[in-house]
Amino acid sequence: MKFKVFSKIRFFFLIYSVMIFSACHDSDKIEPEYGERTVLIYMAADNNLNKDGETNIKSILKGMEQTAGRLVIYIDPRYDVPRLLTVKGGKGCRLDTLETYTEENSASPEVLARVVKEVQKRYPASSYGLVLWSHGLGWVPPEYSFPGGYAMRLLDPDMPRTKYYAEDEHPGTTGKAYMDIREMAARLPGHFSFILWDVCFMGGIEVAYELRNKNRLYDRLSGRGDFQRVSL
């Protein structure tokens, strides 16, 4: 219980600086900001990667000081409600809150599709990039020998054995929720110049094939597997 309370407090202070610079927004009265490229990072962090999500956002802010462009982050943390954040790169860049949502299932393809459409409406651009961040499992053969830590996760009866992206511990229903990669690909709107994965086991050609009509470049940022990049 103490761990949960302290984790929530830590995340609160991480985003506190976001909130004090933010104003309320009416999604129906959005003034689009046009640009050359808009990149969305979709962080389904309502799971045991929550602390990694906090660390990644801090690193993103440092990196964006050295580059121009518009970056949008959707994050669903483990101990707080989801938010849509934005970073405009360059010297003195800062994190601003665009939207604060009620608790929702970030492992739902409908939620992912809604967020993508909202970002494209707010920040129309000549090209779009998508970074997918969370747990995941690609097309794995039955005889595959999982590493020790991941093998323990397979004992969870709710966890799919293959073909999923994102894990949500508080989806609003009983148990955990996971997103089928095939359903995600079918409902993902638009076309992207690139799709990057910061997700384990997304290095297979099967995953790239499912997304063949959604992007020009597929890249695995991290995770296990020996597949790196395919131009589509």
Backbone as numpy.savetxt, mean C-alpha at the origin, in Angstrom:
# Nx Ny Nz CAx CAy CAz Cx Cy Cz
-1.83 -5.80 26.15 -2.67 -4.60 26.15 -1.80 -3.35 26.15
-0.72 -3.33 27.01 0.15 -2.17 27.06 0.82 -1.95 25.71
1.19 -3.05 25.04 1.84 -2.93 23.73 0.92 -2.23 22.74
-0.35 -2.61 22.76 -1.31 -2.01 21.84 -1.46 -0.53 22.11
-1.53 -0.15 23.39 -1.70 1.26 23.74 -0.48 2.06 23.31
0.73 1.57 23.62 1.94 2.30 23.27 2.11 2.39 21.76
1.75 1.34 21.03 1.86 1.37 19.57 0.94 2.42 18.99
-0.26 2.52 19.53 -1.20 3.52 19.03 -0.70 4.92 19.33
-0.14 5.12 20.52 0.41 6.43 20.87 1.56 6.79 19.94
2.44 5.84 19.65 3.57 6.10 18.77 3.11 6.50 17.39
2.10 5.79 16.86 1.60 6.14 15.54 0.93 7.50 15.57
0.24 7.84 16.67 -0.42 9.13 16.79 0.60 10.26 16.66
1.74 10.13 17.36 2.73 11.19 17.29 3.40 11.25 15.92
3.47 10.12 15.22 4.02 10.13 13.87 3.19 10.99 12.95
1.86 10.87 13.06 1.00 11.61 12.15 0.53 12.94 12.72
0.92 13.26 13.97 0.45 14.51 14.58 0.89 15.71 13.75
2.14 15.66 13.27 2.64 16.76 12.46 1.88 16.86 11.15
1.32 15.74 10.70 0.50 15.76 9.50 -0.79 16.54 9.76
-1.41 16.25 10.89 -2.72 16.79 11.17 -2.69 18.29 11.44
-1.62 18.79 12.05 -1.62 20.21 12.40 -1.43 21.09 11.17
-0.93 20.51 10.07 -0.78 21.28 8.85 -1.92 21.04 7.88
-2.92 20.27 8.30 -3.95 19.83 7.38 -5.24 20.60 7.59
-6.04 20.65 6.53 -7.36 21.27 6.60 -8.38 20.24 6.18
-9.65 20.49 6.51 -10.71 19.58 6.10 -10.92 19.72 4.60
-11.26 18.60 3.96 -11.47 18.59 2.52 -12.81 17.98 2.21
-13.47 18.50 1.20 -14.71 17.94 0.70 -14.39 17.23 -0.60
-14.53 15.88 -0.60 -14.14 15.10 -1.77 -14.91 15.50 -3.02
-16.11 16.09 -2.87 -16.89 16.48 -4.02 -16.47 17.84 -4.57
-15.56 18.54 -3.87 -15.14 19.87 -4.30 -13.63 19.92 -4.46
-13.09 18.87 -5.01 -11.65 18.76 -5.18 -11.21 19.62 -6.36
-10.18 20.42 -6.14 -9.55 21.16 -7.22 -8.36 20.34 -7.70
-8.45 19.73 -8.88 -7.36 18.86 -9.35 -6.05 19.62 -9.49
-4.96 18.96 -9.15 -3.62 19.50 -9.35 -2.92 18.65 -10.40
-2.72 19.21 -11.57 -2.14 18.46 -12.68 -0.62 18.40 -12.55
-0.06 17.27 -12.98 1.38 17.10 -12.93 1.85 16.08 -13.95
3.17 15.93 -14.04 3.73 14.98 -15.00 3.54 13.54 -14.53
3.71 13.31 -13.23 3.55 11.95 -12.70 3.03 12.00 -11.28
2.11 11.09 -10.98 1.61 10.89 -9.62 1.88 9.44 -9.22
2.45 9.25 -8.05 2.75 7.91 -7.54 1.96 7.67 -6.26
1.28 6.53 -6.19 0.53 6.12 -5.01 1.23 4.95 -4.34
1.47 5.07 -3.03 1.93 3.94 -2.23 0.73 3.47 -1.40
0.34 2.22 -1.61 -0.81 1.64 -0.90 -0.28 0.72 0.18
-0.38 1.19 1.45 0.20 0.46 2.57 -0.90 -0.19 3.39
-1.10 -1.47 3.17 -2.05 -2.26 3.97 -1.30 -2.76 5.19
-1.28 -1.92 6.24 -0.43 -2.17 7.40 -1.22 -2.54 8.65
-2.47 -2.96 8.47 -3.27 -3.39 9.62 -2.91 -4.84 9.95
-1.65 -5.02 10.36 -1.11 -6.34 10.66 0.21 -6.15 11.42
1.02 -7.19 11.50 2.25 -7.08 12.28 3.36 -6.31 11.58
3.09 -5.73 10.41 4.05 -4.86 9.74 3.83 -3.39 10.09
2.95 -3.12 11.04 2.58 -1.75 11.38 3.79 -0.87 11.69
4.70 -1.37 12.51 5.87 -0.57 12.87 6.76 -0.32 11.67
6.86 -1.30 10.76 7.65 -1.11 9.54 7.04 0.01 8.69
5.72 0.10 8.70 5.06 1.17 7.95 5.45 2.54 8.47
5.49 2.69 9.79 5.90 3.96 10.40 7.33 4.31 9.98
8.22 3.31 10.04 9.62 3.53 9.68 9.74 3.91 8.21
9.00 3.24 7.35 9.06 3.52 5.92 8.62 4.94 5.60
7.57 5.42 6.26 7.09 6.78 6.00 8.16 7.80 6.38
8.85 7.59 7.48 9.93 8.50 7.86 11.03 8.50 6.79
11.36 7.33 6.27 12.39 7.23 5.23 11.92 7.89 3.94
10.64 7.75 3.62 10.08 8.36 2.42 10.23 9.88 2.48
9.94 10.47 3.64 10.06 11.92 3.79 11.49 12.38 3.55
12.45 11.63 4.04 13.86 11.99 3.80 14.20 11.90 2.32
13.74 10.83 1.68 14.03 10.65 0.27 13.37 11.69 -0.62
12.17 12.10 -0.26 11.44 13.06 -1.10 12.05 14.45 -1.05
12.90 14.72 -0.06 13.59 16.02 -0.03 14.55 16.17 -1.20
14.94 15.02 -1.79 15.92 15.04 -2.87 15.30 14.91 -4.25
13.99 14.94 -4.32 13.34 14.74 -5.62 12.10 15.60 -5.73
11.70 15.86 -6.96 10.46 16.59 -7.20 9.36 15.58 -7.48
8.14 16.05 -7.55 7.03 15.16 -7.89 6.03 15.04 -6.77
4.93 14.36 -7.09 3.83 14.20 -6.15 3.72 12.74 -5.73
3.76 12.51 -4.44 3.62 11.17 -3.88 2.40 11.16 -2.96
1.54 10.15 -3.11 0.37 10.00 -2.27 0.48 8.66 -1.54
0.17 8.65 -0.25 0.27 7.45 0.56 -1.08 7.14 1.19
-1.59 5.95 0.93 -2.73 5.43 1.69 -2.16 4.46 2.71
-2.46 4.69 4.00 -1.98 3.77 5.02 -3.13 3.39 5.95
-3.28 2.09 6.14 -4.24 1.55 7.11 -3.42 0.90 8.21
-3.17 1.62 9.32 -2.32 1.08 10.39 -3.08 0.10 11.28
-2.34 -0.59 12.10 -2.91 -1.63 12.95 -3.77 -1.07 14.07
-3.38 0.09 14.61 -4.04 0.60 15.80 -4.68 1.97 15.59
-4.99 2.30 14.36 -5.62 3.58 14.08 -6.41 3.45 12.79
-7.14 4.51 12.44 -7.97 4.48 11.23 -7.12 4.80 10.00
-7.57 4.39 8.82 -6.81 4.67 7.59 -6.79 6.16 7.26
-5.74 6.57 6.57 -5.61 7.95 6.12 -5.01 7.99 4.72
-5.34 9.06 4.01 -4.73 9.35 2.72 -3.83 10.56 2.91
-2.54 10.38 2.66 -1.53 11.40 2.90 -0.88 11.81 1.59
-0.27 12.98 1.56 0.43 13.41 0.36 1.76 14.06 0.73
2.74 13.89 -0.15 4.05 14.50 0.00 4.39 15.17 -1.32
4.69 16.45 -1.28 5.19 17.14 -2.46 6.69 17.30 -2.28
7.44 16.70 -3.20 8.88 16.61 -3.03 9.60 17.93 -3.14
10.87 17.92 -2.72 11.70 19.10 -2.76 12.12 19.53 -1.37
12.94 20.55 -1.30 13.44 21.03 -0.03 12.28 21.49 0.85
12.29 21.02 2.11 11.24 21.39 3.04 9.94 20.65 2.82
9.99 19.50 2.15 8.76 18.75 1.89 8.11 18.32 3.20
6.81 18.17 3.17 6.10 17.78 4.38 4.98 16.81 4.02
4.47 16.16 5.04 3.39 15.20 4.91 2.09 15.89 5.29
1.10 15.84 4.42 -0.20 16.45 4.70 -1.30 15.38 4.63
-2.33 15.54 5.42 -3.47 14.63 5.40 -4.52 15.13 4.42
-4.90 14.26 3.49 -5.97 14.58 2.55 -7.32 14.11 3.05
-7.35 12.87 3.56 -8.60 12.28 4.04 -8.31 11.40 5.26
-9.27 11.35 6.16 -9.26 10.40 7.27 -10.52 9.55 7.15
-10.36 8.24 7.10 -11.47 7.33 6.87 -11.88 6.64 8.17
-13.06 6.08 8.18 -13.45 5.17 9.25 -12.75 3.84 9.01
-12.76 2.98 10.02 -12.11 1.67 9.87 -12.67 0.95 8.66
-11.78 0.40 7.82 -12.19 -0.31 6.62 -11.21 -1.42 6.31
-11.57 -2.25 5.35 -10.77 -3.41 4.99 -9.81 -3.04 3.86
-8.57 -2.76 4.20 -7.60 -2.39 3.17 -7.16 -3.57 2.32
-7.57 -4.78 2.69 -7.31 -5.97 1.88 -8.46 -6.27 0.93
-9.28 -5.26 0.68 -10.41 -5.40 -0.25 -10.06 -4.77 -1.59
-10.27 -5.47 -2.71 -9.99 -4.86 -4.01 -10.86 -3.65 -4.28
-12.06 -3.61 -3.67 -12.93 -2.44 -3.84 -12.33 -1.20 -3.17
-11.74 -1.38 -1.99 -11.11 -0.26 -1.31 -9.89 0.22 -2.09
-9.06 -0.70 -2.56 -7.91 -0.33 -3.38 -8.34 0.44 -4.62
-9.36 -0.05 -5.31 -9.85 0.62 -6.52 -10.37 2.02 -6.20
-11.08 2.15 -5.09 -11.60 3.46 -4.70 -10.48 4.46 -4.43
-9.44 4.00 -3.73 -8.32 4.87 -3.42 -7.61 5.31 -4.69
-7.39 4.38 -5.62 -6.73 4.71 -6.88 -7.53 5.77 -7.63
-8.84 5.59 -7.72 -9.68 6.56 -8.42 -9.63 7.92 -7.75
-9.64 7.94 -6.42 -9.60 9.20 -5.69 -8.29 9.94 -5.95
-7.19 9.20 -5.96 -5.88 9.81 -6.22 -5.82 10.36 -7.64
-6.33 9.60 -8.60 -6.32 10.06 -9.99 -7.21 11.30 -10.17
-8.26 11.40 -9.39 -9.13 12.57 -9.46 -8.44 13.79 -8.86
-7.77 13.61 -7.75 -7.09 14.72 -7.09 -5.87 15.19 -7.85
-5.10 14.24 -8.37 -3.82 14.56 -8.99 -3.70 13.93 -10.38
-4.49 14.40 -11.35 -4.37 13.87 -12.71 -2.97 14.14 -13.26
-2.44 13.17 -13.99 -1.06 13.28 -14.47 -0.90 12.58 -15.81
0.22 12.86 -16.44 0.53 12.19 -17.71 0.83 10.72 -17.51
1.35 10.38 -16.33 1.62 8.98 -16.02 1.43 8.75 -14.53
1.15 7.49 -14.19 0.91 7.11 -12.80 1.80 5.93 -12.43
2.23 5.92 -11.18 2.95 4.77 -10.64 2.22 4.24 -9.42
2.34 2.95 -9.17 1.68 2.31 -8.04 2.68 1.45 -7.29
2.77 1.66 -5.97 3.60 0.83 -5.10 2.69 0.11 -4.13
2.74 -1.21 -4.11 1.90 -2.04 -3.24 2.75 -2.57 -2.09
2.27 -2.36 -0.87 3.08 -2.63 0.33 2.23 -3.42 1.33
2.73 -4.56 1.78 2.03 -5.35 2.80 2.64 -6.74 2.84
1.89 -7.68 3.44 2.19 -9.10 3.32 1.67 -9.60 1.97
2.17 -10.76 1.55 1.66 -11.35 0.33 2.24 -12.73 0.09
1.63 -13.43 -0.83 2.09 -14.77 -1.21 1.68 -15.02 -2.64
2.66 -15.32 -3.50 2.37 -15.53 -4.91 2.03 -16.98 -5.22
2.28 -17.36 -6.45 2.01 -18.73 -6.90 3.15 -19.61 -6.39
2.89 -20.42 -5.38 3.93 -21.22 -4.73 3.64 -22.69 -4.96
4.61 -23.47 -5.43 4.38 -24.91 -5.63 4.15 -25.63 -4.32
3.40 -26.74 -4.35 3.07 -27.46 -3.11 4.28 -27.89 -2.31
5.39 -28.20 -2.98 6.55 -28.72 -2.28 7.49 -27.61 -1.79
7.09 -26.36 -1.96 7.96 -25.25 -1.58 8.26 -25.28 -0.09
9.53 -25.08 0.27 9.95 -25.08 1.68 10.03 -23.64 2.17
9.03 -23.24 2.96 8.98 -21.87 3.46 10.03 -21.65 4.53
10.59 -20.43 4.62 11.51 -20.12 5.73 10.78 -20.19 7.06
11.52 -20.38 8.14 10.93 -20.66 9.44 9.86 -19.69 9.89
10.16 -18.37 9.84 9.20 -17.39 10.31 7.90 -17.40 9.52
8.01 -17.58 8.21 6.81 -17.59 7.38 6.05 -18.89 7.55
6.77 -19.97 7.78 6.11 -21.26 7.99 5.17 -21.20 9.18
5.54 -20.45 10.21 4.68 -20.32 11.38 3.38 -19.59 11.04
3.45 -18.63 10.13 2.25 -17.89 9.73 1.26 -18.80 9.01
1.76 -19.84 8.37 0.88 -20.74 7.63 -0.03 -21.54 8.55
0.27 -21.53 9.85 -0.59 -22.23 10.79 -1.91 -21.49 11.02
-1.99 -20.24 10.60 -3.22 -19.45 10.73 -4.25 -20.01 9.75
-5.40 -20.50 10.22 -6.39 -21.11 9.32 -7.03 -20.11 8.36
-6.98 -18.80 8.70 -7.58 -17.79 7.81 -6.69 -17.44 6.63
-5.41 -17.76 6.73 -4.44 -17.31 5.74 -4.49 -18.17 4.48
-4.67 -17.56 3.31 -4.62 -18.33 2.06 -3.23 -18.92 1.85
-3.17 -20.00 1.13 -1.88 -20.66 0.90 -1.15 -20.10 -0.32
-1.85 -19.44 -1.21 -1.22 -18.85 -2.39 -2.05 -17.66 -2.88
-1.46 -16.89 -3.76 -2.15 -15.91 -4.61 -2.85 -14.79 -3.85
-2.22 -14.25 -2.83 -2.88 -13.13 -2.14 -1.92 -11.97 -1.95
-2.50 -10.77 -1.86 -1.78 -9.56 -1.49 -2.56 -8.87 -0.38
-1.88 -8.38 0.65 -2.44 -7.59 1.75 -3.10 -8.47 2.80
-2.93 -8.06 4.03 -3.56 -8.72 5.17 -4.14 -7.64 6.07
-5.42 -7.78 6.45 -6.08 -6.82 7.32 -6.62 -7.56 8.54
-6.14 -7.16 9.72 -6.57 -7.83 10.95 -7.90 -7.32 11.48
-8.33 -6.16 11.00 -9.59 -5.57 11.48 -10.45 -5.14 10.30
-10.93 -6.11 9.51 -11.68 -5.78 8.29 -13.14 -5.43 8.53
-13.59 -5.52 9.79 -15.00 -5.26 10.08 -15.83 -6.53 10.09
-15.19 -7.67 9.87 -15.86 -8.97 9.92 -15.04 -9.89 10.84
-15.51 -11.09 11.03 -14.80 -12.05 11.86 -13.54 -12.53 11.16
-12.43 -12.57 11.87 -11.19 -13.07 11.29 -10.46 -12.02 10.48
-9.40 -12.44 9.82 -8.59 -11.56 8.99 -9.09 -11.59 7.54
-8.65 -10.60 6.78 -9.04 -10.52 5.36 -7.79 -10.47 4.49
-7.91 -11.05 3.30 -6.81 -11.08 2.34 -7.37 -10.75 0.95
-6.53 -10.22 0.08 -6.96 -9.83 -1.25 -6.41 -10.82 -2.29
-7.29 -11.46 -3.01 -6.87 -12.36 -4.08 -6.24 -11.55 -5.20
-5.06 -11.93 -5.64 -4.34 -11.16 -6.65 -5.12 -11.09 -7.96
-5.82 -12.16 -8.30 -6.59 -12.16 -9.55 -7.75 -11.18 -9.46
-8.43 -11.13 -8.31 -9.52 -10.17 -8.14 -8.97 -8.74 -8.13
-7.83 -8.56 -7.51 -7.21 -7.24 -7.49 -6.92 -6.74 -8.90
-6.32 -7.61 -9.72 -5.99 -7.24 -11.09 -7.24 -6.92 -11.90
-8.31 -7.68 -11.67 -9.53 -7.47 -12.43 -10.20 -6.14 -12.09
-10.06 -5.67 -10.85 -10.76 -4.47 -10.40 -9.88 -3.23 -10.34
-8.59 -3.40 -10.54 -7.69 -2.26 -10.47 -7.94 -1.33 -11.66
-8.34 -0.07 -11.41 -8.68 0.84 -12.51 -7.45 1.48 -13.13
-7.57 1.85 -14.39 -6.53 2.61 -15.05 -5.34 1.79 -15.49
-4.30 2.49 -15.93 -3.06 1.88 -16.40 -1.90 2.64 -15.79
-0.86 1.92 -15.40 0.26 2.52 -14.70 1.55 2.39 -15.51
2.39 3.40 -15.40 3.69 3.30 -16.04 4.53 2.22 -15.38
4.31 2.02 -14.08 5.00 0.94 -13.37 4.18 0.53 -12.15
4.34 -0.72 -11.76 3.82 -1.24 -10.50 5.00 -1.86 -9.76
5.24 -1.38 -8.55 6.32 -1.92 -7.71 5.71 -2.62 -6.51
6.35 -3.70 -6.08 5.89 -4.45 -4.91 6.92 -4.32 -3.80
6.48 -3.92 -2.63 7.29 -4.08 -1.42 6.58 -5.14 -0.58
6.58 -6.35 -1.12 5.78 -7.46 -0.61 6.56 -8.76 -0.86
6.53 -9.67 0.09 7.19 -10.96 -0.11 6.49 -11.80 -1.18
7.27 -12.62 -1.86 6.78 -13.64 -2.79 6.07 -13.07 -4.02
6.36 -11.82 -4.37 5.75 -11.26 -5.58 6.71 -11.32 -6.77
7.75 -12.16 -6.66 8.76 -12.22 -7.70 8.46 -13.21 -8.81
7.27 -13.81 -8.85 6.97 -14.82 -9.86 6.38 -14.23 -11.13
6.63 -14.89 -12.22 6.09 -14.45 -13.51 4.57 -14.54 -13.53
4.00 -15.40 -12.67 2.54 -15.54 -12.62 1.87 -14.24 -12.16
2.50 -13.58 -11.18 1.95 -12.31 -10.69 2.05 -11.25 -11.77
3.21 -11.19 -12.43 3.39 -10.22 -13.52 2.37 -10.46 -14.63
2.08 -11.73 -14.90 1.11 -12.05 -15.96 -0.29 -11.55 -15.59
-0.68 -11.70 -14.34 -2.00 -11.24 -13.93 -2.16 -9.73 -14.12
-1.04 -9.00 -14.00 -1.08 -7.54 -14.10 -0.61 -7.03 -15.46
-0.54 -7.91 -16.45 0.03 -7.56 -17.75 -0.72 -6.42 -18.44
-2.01 -6.28 -18.17 -2.80 -5.24 -18.83 -2.92 -3.97 -17.98
-2.21 -3.93 -16.87 -2.33 -2.80 -15.95 -1.09 -1.92 -15.88
0.01 -2.38 -16.46 1.24 -1.59 -16.34 2.23 -1.94 -17.43
3.20 -1.03 -17.58 4.25 -1.22 -18.58 5.50 -1.85 -17.98
5.74 -1.58 -16.68 6.91 -2.12 -16.01 6.52 -2.70 -14.66
6.94 -3.91 -14.42 6.65 -4.61 -13.16 7.97 -4.82 -12.44
8.03 -4.51 -11.17 9.28 -4.64 -10.43 9.00 -5.11 -9.02
9.84 -6.03 -8.54 9.74 -6.48 -7.16 10.80 -5.75 -6.36
10.34 -4.89 -5.44 11.27 -4.12 -4.62 11.95 -4.98 -3.57
11.18 -5.87 -2.97 11.74 -6.66 -1.88 10.99 -7.97 -1.76
11.42 -8.80 -0.83 10.77 -10.08 -0.63 11.58 -11.20 -1.26
11.13 -12.41 -1.08 11.88 -13.56 -1.56 11.51 -13.90 -2.99
12.39 -14.60 -3.64 12.17 -14.97 -5.03 13.29 -14.42 -5.89
13.51 -14.98 -7.07 14.63 -14.58 -7.89 14.21 -13.78 -9.12
12.93 -13.46 -9.25 12.46 -12.66 -10.37 12.57 -11.19 -10.01
13.12 -10.38 -10.89 13.35 -8.99 -10.56 12.47 -8.03 -11.37
12.53 -8.05 -12.67 11.87 -7.01 -13.45 11.45 -7.55 -14.81
10.27 -7.13 -15.24 9.76 -7.50 -16.56 9.13 -6.27 -17.20
9.49 -5.97 -18.43 8.83 -4.91 -19.17 7.64 -5.51 -19.90
6.49 -4.88 -19.76 5.24 -5.42 -20.31 4.68 -4.49 -21.38
